[in-house]
Amino acid sequence: MSITRTEIEKAFRALQLHICQGLEDIDGQAKFQEDPWEREEGGGGFTRTISDGNILEKGGVAFSAVHGPVSAAMKKQLNLEGEHFFATGVSIVLHPRHPRHPIMHMNVRYFELDNGATYWFGGGIDLTPHYVDLNLATDFHQQLKTTSDHYSMDFYPKFKEWADRYFFLPHRGESRGVGGIFFDHLDEECGLSKDQIFQYCLDLGRLFPVAYKHQVENVSLNEPTDAELNWQALRRGRYVEFNLLHDRGTKFGIYSGGRTESILMSMPPRANWEYNLELNEASEEQQTLAFLQTTQEYKLD
Amino acid sequence: MSITRTEIEKAFRALQLHICQGLEDIDGQAKFQEDPWEREEGGGGFTRTISDGNILEKGGVAFSAVHGPVSAAMKKQLNLEGEHFFATGVSIVLHPRHPRHPIMHMNVRYFELDNGATYWFGGGIDLTPHYVDLNLATDFHQQLKTTSDHYSMDFYPKFKEWADRYFFLPHRGESRGVGGIFFDHLDEECGLSKDQIFQYCLDLGRLFPVAYKHQVENVSLNEPTDAELNWQALRRGRYVEFNLLHDRGTKFGIYSGGRTESILMSMPPRANWEYNLELNEASEEQQTLAFLQTTQEYKLD
């Protein structure tokens, strides 16, 4: 007997609390606030947000477990064949205060139709530094590869490429950050059991605070300059563009009547836009932009 | 012989310059910069932007005239039956510096298929105050009604209701501002000749600087408080949400490979987001929000 949806739901809720504890330890100052909510058609969630921290300016770690009839919007957007669905997951976006700290995102989710007649897992972690540091980007990819290799040697290369495609803004010709991994519709056809795939999702979730801590601890900080803060705000503007124009979860949630505040907890506290931004060729900002305009292959063990 | 597409194009370009002159006079400090651009498949435009003015913090007045084969994306999104298209128009978004001055938007456009076998005009003007003033909102609607009534008594009531539907954010349960007018697919079936509809579009364009001047001159200003500036930034965040999630022109432009910088000149210089914003019941901010959550009928002559 493989794992039940109730066990997955409980484990994801525990994962949310574990991650929040880890992030509070990293921040050292701010604490998460929890907002419980219910969904009229079935289920609900706990949205946990943090703000004005030592490291974290604005962030959210959301858990939800919802169920009900498959709506017309879901049929159309998700191409679903089934009558009733159950979905549970954990989603995170962190916007740090300092421009030399990165934005980081994670999502793991489980979806089933008609009491498990069909099921799949999806997820991803990706890193969006305002200033790219190749060593830290490589470390991040190494962490993802090591965790993934434990389950299947196919996962990291396949899911890294998927992230490169997914986290790309065609209208800017840029990726939103240094990528990571992304996967969807993962079930036993991948060669792993349902329990193993579930453990993979939990391992990715547990990696999140470890990986964020590594990014935060391995950069030397000065008081941010106005130029750095402005660049951070401009990169946050790109993050807004990605989430509202392209991110499938955000668009599906908004258009299908999901809980707006939970969906848009991913928005940065502040974002800027400038018309036709011009950067000095030799600047660090231009170096980051050039990096984001090219697909990267990292040297990993 | 009714007006040709070349004459419409020339008149729209002249309208752009006329509006820019009017806005420079209102601002009294900043000047528009002009960016010419060409479209690979045919045509191009002149994007004019202004920033760091006395009144205007960031604004754009764009003109374009483009043509070419009807692409698959256009067929799908615009439901077009034709081989070749021509489109020309003027679009404006102004983000003022002071929270007591409003955001204002306008667009007039002409579209034809297969050398005029089919044509239509579209357009709209709408007002987004950060703080609603009922008298100024009423004045704005009166200006639109007076201009529209000169052409058809049907236009204002029909196009006002269209704007109420169009400029609505379902995920927020709010309209983006106090509305205005919106119309599309306007051709001789409305009872007016092509020349008359064209003159209506030009009159709306000429009204824009007059209406903006009225909004700017009829408010008494103090040095903005931090609370006012924060509220302005939050309302700008809603403007971003509308434009990236709902605005048809923006989405069509982005997804079909239009010129990103011209399309996204509508973005505010700065925008903020807060999770689950709570407002004091008696505050002016809450009064504005309550106003935007209800459809308004203005008392007009």
Chai-1 contact restraints between the chains, C-beta under 6 A:
chainA,res_idxA,chainB,res_idxB,connection_type,confidence,min_distance_angstrom,max_distance_angstrom,comment,restraint_id
A,T49,B,Y275,contact,1.0,0.0,6.0,A-B,restraint_1
A,H171,B,I254,contact,1.0,0.0,6.0,A-B,restraint_2
A,H171,B,T260,contact,1.0,0.0,6.0,A-B,restraint_3
A,L244,B,L244,contact,1.0,0.0,6.0,A-B,restraint_4
A,L244,B,L245,contact,1.0,0.0,6.0,A-B,restraint_5
A,L245,B,L244,contact,1.0,0.0,6.0,A-B,restraint_6
A,I254,B,H171,contact,1.0,0.0,6.0,A-B,restraint_7
A,T260,B,H171,contact,1.0,0.0,6.0,A-B,restraint_8
A,E261,B,N276,contact,1.0,0.0,6.0,A-B,restraint_9
A,M265,B,Y275,contact,1.0,0.0,6.0,A-B,restraint_10
A,M267,B,W273,contact,1.0,0.0,6.0,A-B,restraint_11
A,R270,B,N272,contact,1.0,0.0,6.0,A-B,restraint_12
A,A271,B,A271,contact,1.0,0.0,6.0,A-B,restraint_13
A,N272,B,R270,contact,1.0,0.0,6.0,A-B,restraint_14
A,W273,B,M267,contact,1.0,0.0,6.0,A-B,restraint_15
A,Y275,B,T49,contact,1.0,0.0,6.0,A-B,restraint_16
A,Y275,B,M265,contact,1.0,0.0,6.0,A-B,restraint_17
A,N276,B,E261,contact,1.0,0.0,6.0,A-B,restraint_18
